Amino acid sequence: MPPYLLLTILLGGAYGALFHLWRGKNIRELMIYFLTGIIGFGIGQAAGNVLGLNVFLIGPLHILEASVISWVSLFLMQWLKV
């Protein structure tokens, strides 16, 4: 597994877990937020690649864009009350 994929899973999962600590209520929401954080981070990474923004990179990983999209997806998921 390439290091940037591992970092994507770790950071996305950490964002989901932190969001659950802040806004979550039960174990079901933990799993939802954990997966949403990872998926949102992946979408943000893809958006950073497509847009060609090179604001803050760690290797090929667009940290800033992926983090923003991950947090937006977490807030969106919480707003939708899933």
LUMLUM-616077 format. One record per residue: x, y, z of N, C-alpha, C in turn; residue number from 1; residue in three letters. Coordinates in nm, 3 decimals. Atoms other than C-alpha are relative to their C-alpha. Layout:
((X Y Z) (X Y Z) (X Y Z) NUM "ALA")
...
END
This chain:
((0.085 -0.118 0.000) (0.000 0.000 0.000) (0.090 0.124 0.000) 1 "MET")
((-0.081 -0.122 0.002) (0.146 0.338 -0.096) (-0.024 0.084 0.127) 2 "PRO")
((0.012 -0.078 -0.123) (0.211 0.573 0.197) (-0.111 0.105 -0.004) 3 "PRO")
((0.104 -0.102 0.005) (-0.030 0.840 0.073) (-0.139 -0.060 0.020) 4 "TYR")
((0.130 0.064 -0.026) (-0.320 0.590 0.079) (-0.017 -0.029 0.148) 5 "LEU")
((0.005 0.024 -0.144) (-0.236 0.494 0.434) (-0.027 0.130 0.075) 6 "LEU")
((0.022 -0.130 -0.063) (-0.220 0.862 0.530) (-0.143 0.050 -0.024) 7 "LEU")
((0.139 -0.036 0.029) (-0.557 0.917 0.361) (-0.095 -0.070 0.096) 8 "THR")
((0.086 0.076 -0.091) (-0.718 0.642 0.569) (0.018 0.047 0.144) 9 "ILE")
((-0.025 -0.044 -0.137) (-0.551 0.758 0.890) (-0.058 0.139 0.028) 10 "LEU")
((0.051 -0.136 -0.023) (-0.634 1.128 0.853) (-0.153 0.006 -0.012) 11 "LEU")
((0.146 0.001 0.015) (-0.988 1.069 0.724) (-0.068 -0.067 0.117) 12 "GLY")
((0.056 0.069 -0.116) (-1.056 0.821 1.003) (0.014 0.081 0.127) 13 "GLY")
((-0.021 -0.085 -0.118) (-0.907 1.056 1.263) (-0.099 0.116 0.001) 14 "ALA")
((0.098 -0.109 0.007) (-1.129 1.340 1.141) (-0.138 -0.051 0.038) 15 "TYR")
((0.130 0.059 -0.034) (-1.433 1.111 1.165) (-0.011 -0.029 0.149) 16 "GLY")
((0.001 0.031 -0.143) (-1.338 0.997 1.516) (-0.007 0.128 0.084) 17 "ALA")
((0.006 -0.127 -0.072) (-1.276 1.355 1.632) (-0.138 0.064 -0.009) 18 "LEU")
((0.133 -0.055 0.016) (-1.608 1.465 1.489) (-0.100 -0.076 0.087) 19 "PHE")
((0.088 0.078 -0.086) (-1.779 1.180 1.673) (0.018 0.038 0.147) 20 "HIS")
((-0.024 -0.043 -0.138) (-1.614 1.284 2.000) (-0.069 0.132 0.029) 21 "LEU")
((0.059 -0.132 -0.017) (-1.748 1.634 1.945) (-0.152 -0.003 -0.012) 22 "TRP")
((0.142 -0.008 0.030) (-2.095 1.569 1.801) (-0.075 -0.133 0.005) 23 "ARG")
((0.063 0.131 0.008) (-2.163 1.193 1.813) (-0.070 -0.043 0.127) 24 "GLY")
((0.076 0.048 -0.114) (-2.397 1.003 2.040) (0.013 -0.150 0.023) 25 "LYS")
((-0.004 0.144 -0.019) (-2.370 0.629 1.976) (0.101 -0.064 -0.095) 26 "ASN")
((-0.101 0.072 0.077) (-2.153 0.362 1.815) (-0.034 -0.003 -0.149) 27 "ILE")
((0.042 -0.003 0.141) (-2.357 0.364 1.493) (0.051 0.127 -0.067) 28 "ARG")
((-0.048 -0.126 0.055) (-2.271 0.729 1.440) (0.153 0.001 -0.014) 29 "GLU")
((-0.146 0.009 0.011) (-1.903 0.653 1.505) (0.039 -0.064 -0.132) 30 "LEU")
((-0.033 0.067 0.126) (-1.896 0.412 1.212) (-0.036 0.087 -0.120) 31 "MET")
((0.042 -0.087 0.110) (-2.087 0.653 0.989) (0.099 0.115 -0.016) 32 "ILE")
((-0.093 -0.112 0.008) (-1.859 0.946 1.074) (0.140 -0.045 -0.041) 33 "TYR")
((-0.131 0.054 0.037) (-1.546 0.730 1.043) (0.008 -0.020 -0.151) 34 "PHE")
((0.002 0.024 0.145) (-1.640 0.620 0.691) (-0.019 0.129 -0.078) 35 "LEU")
((0.021 -0.127 0.068) (-1.763 0.966 0.595) (0.128 0.082 -0.003) 36 "THR")
((-0.127 -0.072 -0.003) (-1.432 1.118 0.702) (0.096 -0.052 -0.103) 37 "GLY")
((-0.090 0.060 0.098) (-1.237 0.873 0.488) (-0.047 0.028 -0.143) 38 "ILE")
((0.053 -0.025 0.134) (-1.466 0.909 0.186) (0.013 0.147 -0.037) 39 "ILE")
((-0.015 -0.143 0.026) (-1.470 1.287 0.216) (0.144 0.039 -0.026) 40 "GLY")
((-0.142 -0.027 0.022) (-1.092 1.293 0.241) (0.042 -0.046 -0.139) 41 "PHE")
((-0.030 0.049 0.134) (-1.069 1.082 -0.073) (-0.057 0.088 -0.109) 42 "GLY")
((0.062 -0.091 0.097) (-1.310 1.310 -0.260) (0.078 0.131 -0.005) 43 "ILE")
((-0.081 -0.122 -0.002) (-1.108 1.612 -0.147) (0.133 -0.018 -0.069) 44 "GLY")
((-0.126 0.031 0.069) (-0.790 1.446 -0.270) (-0.022 0.002 -0.151) 45 "GLN")
((0.032 0.002 0.143) (-0.952 1.384 -0.608) (-0.027 0.141 -0.052) 46 "ALA")
((0.027 -0.139 0.041) (-1.076 1.744 -0.621) (0.130 0.080 -0.009) 47 "ALA")
((-0.129 -0.068 0.006) (-0.727 1.871 -0.543) (0.080 -0.038 -0.123) 48 "GLY")
((-0.069 0.045 0.121) (-0.586 1.661 -0.826) (-0.062 0.061 -0.125) 49 "ASN")
((0.069 -0.053 0.118) (-0.850 1.777 -1.075) (0.021 0.151 -0.013) 50 "VAL")
((-0.014 -0.146 0.005) (-0.826 2.145 -0.982) (0.146 0.043 -0.013) 51 "LEU")
((-0.142 -0.033 0.011) (-0.447 2.134 -0.973) (0.049 0.098 0.106) 52 "GLY")
((-0.042 -0.088 -0.108) (-0.424 2.325 -0.647) (0.115 -0.065 0.075) 53 "LEU")
((-0.116 0.053 -0.072) (-0.086 2.279 -0.481) (0.030 0.087 0.121) 54 "ASN")
((-0.012 -0.088 -0.115) (-0.144 2.470 -0.159) (0.086 -0.063 0.108) 55 "VAL")
((-0.074 0.068 -0.106) (-0.020 2.220 0.101) (0.004 -0.148 -0.034) 56 "PHE")
((-0.014 0.139 0.043) (0.112 1.888 -0.021) (0.094 -0.076 0.092) 57 "LEU")
((-0.094 0.095 -0.059) (0.268 1.591 0.151) (0.014 -0.110 -0.105) 58 "ILE")
((-0.014 0.089 0.114) (0.403 1.397 -0.142) (-0.109 0.034 -0.100) 59 "GLY")
((0.110 -0.029 0.093) (0.109 1.359 -0.382) (-0.132 0.030 0.070) 60 "PRO")
((0.124 -0.014 -0.077) (-0.146 1.414 -0.103) (-0.032 0.147 0.024) 61 "LEU")
((0.049 -0.137 -0.017) (-0.345 1.739 -0.106) (-0.067 0.010 0.138) 62 "HIS")
((0.049 0.000 -0.139) (-0.383 1.786 0.271) (-0.109 0.104 0.021) 63 "ILE")
((0.097 -0.107 -0.025) (-0.567 2.120 0.274) (-0.134 -0.026 -0.067) 64 "LEU")
((0.124 0.022 0.073) (-0.823 2.042 0.006) (-0.076 -0.122 0.055) 65 "GLU")
((0.063 0.122 -0.049) (-0.888 1.691 0.136) (-0.056 0.020 0.141) 66 "ALA")
((0.049 -0.025 -0.136) (-0.923 1.810 0.497) (-0.127 0.084 -0.001) 67 "SER")
((0.119 -0.087 0.008) (-1.171 2.083 0.405) (-0.121 -0.080 -0.048) 68 "VAL")
((0.112 0.078 0.052) (-1.387 1.848 0.200) (-0.043 -0.108 0.100) 69 "ILE")
((0.033 0.100 -0.102) (-1.369 1.582 0.472) (-0.086 0.061 0.109) 70 "SER")
((0.079 -0.064 -0.106) (-1.495 1.824 0.739) (-0.135 0.048 -0.052) 71 "TRP")
((0.128 -0.041 0.057) (-1.763 1.962 0.507) (-0.092 -0.121 -0.012) 72 "VAL")
((0.083 0.119 0.012) (-1.885 1.608 0.440) (-0.048 -0.049 0.137) 73 "SER")
((0.042 0.039 -0.135) (-1.892 1.534 0.814) (-0.112 0.090 0.051) 74 "LEU")
((0.107 -0.090 -0.041) (-2.099 1.845 0.885) (-0.127 -0.024 -0.081) 75 "PHE")
((0.115 0.030 0.084) (-2.326 1.760 0.592) (-0.070 -0.126 0.048) 76 "LEU")
((0.058 0.125 -0.050) (-2.377 1.408 0.724) (-0.073 0.024 0.133) 77 "MET")
((0.065 -0.030 -0.128) (-2.458 1.544 1.071) (-0.126 0.083 -0.021) 78 "GLN")
((0.115 -0.083 0.030) (-2.696 1.801 0.923) (-0.114 -0.084 -0.058) 79 "TRP")
((0.101 0.089 0.057) (-2.877 1.527 0.729) (-0.055 -0.097 0.103) 80 "LEU")
((0.043 0.086 -0.112) (-2.912 1.340 1.062) (-0.001 -0.148 -0.038) 81 "LYS")
((-0.010 0.141 0.039) (-2.799 1.009 0.918) (0.044 -0.083 0.117) 82 "VAL")
END
